[in-house]
Amino acid sequence: MSDVTRILSQIDAGNPAAAEELLPLVYDELRKLAAAKLAHEKPGQTLQPTALVHEAYLRLVATSDQAATSGEQKWNSHGHFFGAAAEAMRRILVEQARGKSRLKRGGDRKRVNLEEATSLAPEAADDLLSLDEALTKLADEDPVKAKLVKMRYFAGLQVTEAADALGISRATAHRYWAYAKVWLYCQITGEEKPADL
């Protein structure tokens, strides 16, 4: 049993001191994931990787505390924890994207610098909201494929790592990943799905 899994078990058992031991062990990995996610955002992003990691960690620990009081186990492995971290980061980024699009936050205005004035690239916040909407539809249709996408996109796991975390074979994970990419692309772009999909 790894140190992370042992500490996660202690957190699930209601040990309040265990949460303090967890952050130093997973902080660097979570920070790398957060930096990778925020690298895809447009310039002018106000959320920094450190803030994203801290917010995600606070949500994970709060969720674990709630699970401990209800008697259910929240995490059973390193991969399971990072799957939960991916979901927490996804929710934070989606909430921020939604907040930016609100009129009271200047949602009807766009900040453009001179170099970007000629660019026709879509807004990253719109892309993230479109992905979130499509991912929610995929979760309704096939929850395992949606979890795989979350682990790949939001936690930065490789297909094989996500397969291990989900308890599916690596071949199945590769098939699910190929399917999910096409399915999400068709949902986001509005293109018709291939007949064999």
N, C-alpha and C positions, 0 to 999 in steps of 0.2 A: 504494500500500500504506500503510495507516494505521500510526501508531507502535505501536499495540497489536499489530497483525498482525506487524509487523517483529520486535518483542520476543518474541512468541510463537514465531516461527520460530527465533529465537536460542536460546530456552529449549529448544525441541525438538531443536536441534542440539547441545545439551549445554553451552551457555555459562552458567556459574553466576552471572555478574554480571548477566545479563539479568533474572533474577527480581527483583533489587532495583530495576530500572528500571520493572518492570511495576506494582507495587503503587501507587505514587503516581498513575499514569495511570488505574487502574480503581477505586481505593479509594472515591471518592465515589459512583460508580454502585453498587458492591457494597454500600456502607453503606445507601444508599436502599432497595435490594432487601431487605436484611436487616431494616431498620426496618419496611418494609411487611409482611413475613412475620410478624414478632414482634408487630405491632399486632393480629393476629388471635388471639393467644394470650390466655389468661385472666390476670387480674391475679395478681401473685405470681410471675410468670415470672422465673426466676433467670438465664436467658441474655440477655445484652444484645446489641444489634446489632453493636457493635464486636467482641465475642467471637465472634459468629457469622461475621462477615466474616473475622476472623483465622483461625479454625478452617477455614473453607472454603478460604481462600487457601493455608494450609499443605497441605491435602489436594491442591489443584490442582497446586501446585509439586512435591509428592512424586510425584504421578501422572505429571507431565511428566518428572521425573527418571527414573522407571522406564521410561517410553516411550522416552526418549532412549537408555537403555542397551540396550533391545531393538531399536532401529533403526526403530521405527514413529513416524510423526508424530502428535501428539496434537491440535493445534489448527491450523486453517487459516484462521480468520477471527475477527473480533471477535464475531460472533454465535455461532460455535462455542464460543468461550471462555465466553461468558455462559450458553450451554446447559450446559456442564460445571459452571459455578458454581451454576446452578440445581439440578443433580443433587446437588452436594456439600451445598448448604444443605438440600435435602430430606432427605438421609441423616442429617445432623446433627440436624435437628428430629425426625425419626422415632426416632432413637436416644434422644434426650432424652425423648420421650413414652413410649417403652417403659420407660426407666429409672424414670420417675415412677410407672408403673403397677405396678412390682415391690413386693412386700410389704416388703422390707428398706428401701425408700425411702418407706414410708408409703402404698403404693398402695391400701390398703384404707381409707384416711382421706381426707377431703376438707376442705380449708380453705374456710370459708365466712364472709364478713363479713355484717353485718346487712342491707345492701341486697340482697345476692345470695341471702339466705336464702329469699326468696319466688320467686326466679327458677327457671324450669324448663329453662333453656338447657342443652344437653348440654355435656360437658367438651370443651375444645378438643383436648386430647391424644387423647381417644377419636375425635374427628372426624379428626384427622390420621392416626391409625392406620388408620381405616376407609378414608380416601382412599388411603393408601399401599397397602393390600391390594387395593383396587379398581384402582388404577393398575398394580400388578404384573400383575393379570389382563388388563388392557387391553394391556399391553406384550406379553404372550404372544399375544394375539389380533391386535394391530396395533401394532407398535413405533413407526411414524411418528406415529400419533395420540397415543400415550403420550408421545413426545418433545415433541410440540406442547403437550400439557397441562403438562408439566414446565416448558417454557420460559415458558408463559403464567402459571402459578400460582406457580412457585418463583423464576423470574428476572424476572417482571413485564414480559416483552416483550409488545408489541402483536401481534395476529394477523399483521399484515404483516411485522413484524420477525422473528417466528418462522418465517414462510414463507420469507423470505430466508435465514435461518440453516439451514433444513432443505432448501433447494433445491427447494421446491415452489411452484406458482403461488399467488397470493393467494386466488383463488377456491376452489382446493382446500383451502387452509388454513382458510378460513371454513367450508366444508362439514365438514371434519374436526373443527373446534372445536365446531360445533353437534352433530354426532354424539357426540363424546366427552363433552360436558356431559350429554346425556341418558343415555348409556350408564353413566357414572359415578354419576349420580343414582340410576338404577335399581339398580345394584349396591349402593350404600351404604344405600338405603332399603328394599331388598328388593321394590320394586314391579316389576310385570311390564313388560317392554320393549314399546313400541308395535310393532304388527305390521310397520310399514314401516321399522323401524330395522334 
